Amino acid sequence: MGYVATIVVNVDALDLIKEDKDFGKKVYNAVSGLGIRGEGNIHVGGFISAAQAIEKHHSSYAVPVMVGGYQDKVVADIAIDFKVGEDTELEVLRQLAEKHNFSLRKKI
């Protein structure tokens, strides 16, 4: 299917984004530069980060991303192979626990 990107939009900048004729080009540059230039801040008007391109990945995978608290970022360097019918959220949680030396067990 291709690749997808996670982009967070600063709602306070929506009016400026609406008027910015180059916003699409800025999104393109930010997403294209992920992994090459580092962060994907999208500047619009007076907003240094009117939007933020966080990551891109193949659409067959699920990637956990944390948004908010001024820390929009990929939570862990894991990508879950998404298959219909599987509990993708549980697999993300299991891998995050393992990354931090924890284990999961089901409540009885």
C-alpha positions as CSV (number, residue, x, y, z in Angstrom):
1,M,0.0,0.0,0.0
2,G,2.9,2.4,0.5
3,Y,4.1,4.6,3.3
4,V,2.2,6.8,5.8
5,A,3.5,9.7,8.0
6,T,2.4,10.9,11.4
7,I,1.9,14.7,11.5
8,V,0.7,16.7,14.4
9,V,-0.9,20.1,13.7
10,N,-0.9,22.9,16.2
11,V,-4.5,24.0,16.4
12,D,-3.5,27.5,17.4
13,A,-1.9,27.9,14.0
14,L,-4.9,26.7,11.9
15,D,-5.8,30.2,10.7
16,L,-2.2,30.8,9.5
17,I,-2.1,27.3,7.9
18,K,-5.3,28.0,6.0
19,E,-3.8,31.1,4.4
20,D,-0.3,29.6,3.7
21,K,-0.1,28.7,0.0
22,D,3.1,26.8,0.5
23,F,1.9,24.6,3.4
24,G,1.6,21.5,1.2
25,K,5.2,22.0,0.0
26,K,6.3,22.5,3.6
27,V,4.6,19.2,4.6
28,Y,6.3,17.5,1.7
29,N,9.7,18.8,2.7
30,A,9.3,17.9,6.4
31,V,8.1,14.3,5.7
32,S,10.7,13.8,2.9
33,G,13.5,14.9,5.3
34,L,12.5,12.6,8.2
35,G,15.5,10.4,9.1
36,I,17.8,12.6,7.0
37,R,17.7,16.0,8.7
38,G,16.1,15.0,12.0
39,E,13.1,16.9,13.2
40,G,10.3,17.8,10.9
41,N,9.1,21.2,12.1
42,I,6.8,23.0,9.7
43,H,7.0,26.8,10.1
44,V,4.0,29.0,9.2
45,G,3.9,32.7,10.0
46,G,5.1,33.3,13.5
47,F,4.8,29.6,14.5
48,I,8.1,27.8,14.6
49,S,6.1,24.5,14.8
50,A,2.7,25.0,13.3
51,A,2.9,21.4,12.5
52,Q,5.4,18.6,13.1
53,A,6.2,15.6,11.0
54,I,7.1,12.9,13.5
55,E,7.8,9.7,11.6
56,K,7.0,7.8,8.5
57,H,6.6,4.0,8.1
58,H,5.2,1.4,5.8
59,S,1.4,1.2,6.0
60,S,1.5,-2.5,6.9
61,Y,3.0,-1.6,10.3
62,A,1.7,0.2,13.4
63,V,4.2,2.5,15.2
64,P,3.5,3.9,18.7
65,V,3.7,7.7,18.8
66,M,3.3,10.0,21.8
67,V,1.7,13.3,21.2
68,G,1.5,16.1,23.8
69,G,3.4,17.6,26.6
70,Y,5.6,19.3,24.1
71,Q,7.1,15.9,23.2
72,D,5.7,14.7,19.9
73,K,7.9,11.6,19.2
74,V,8.0,8.0,18.4
75,V,7.6,6.1,21.7
76,A,10.0,3.3,20.8
77,D,11.9,2.0,17.9
78,I,9.5,-0.7,17.2
79,A,7.1,-1.4,14.3
80,I,4.3,-3.9,14.8
81,D,3.3,-5.9,11.7
82,F,-0.4,-5.1,11.6
83,K,-2.7,-8.0,10.7
84,V,-6.4,-7.7,10.8
85,G,-7.9,-9.6,13.8
86,E,-4.8,-9.4,15.9
87,D,-4.5,-7.3,19.1
88,T,-1.9,-4.8,17.8
89,E,-2.3,-2.6,21.0
90,L,-1.3,-5.5,23.2
91,E,1.7,-6.3,21.1
92,V,2.8,-2.6,21.3
93,L,2.4,-2.7,25.1
94,R,4.3,-6.0,25.3
95,Q,7.3,-4.7,23.3
96,L,7.3,-1.4,25.3
97,A,7.3,-3.3,28.6
98,E,10.2,-5.5,27.3
99,K,12.2,-2.5,26.2
100,H,12.0,-1.2,29.8
101,N,12.8,-4.6,31.4
102,F,9.2,-5.3,32.5
103,S,6.9,-8.2,31.7
104,L,3.2,-8.3,31.3
105,R,0.8,-10.8,32.9
106,K,-2.9,-11.1,32.5
107,K,-5.1,-10.3,35.6
108,I,-6.9,-13.4,37.0
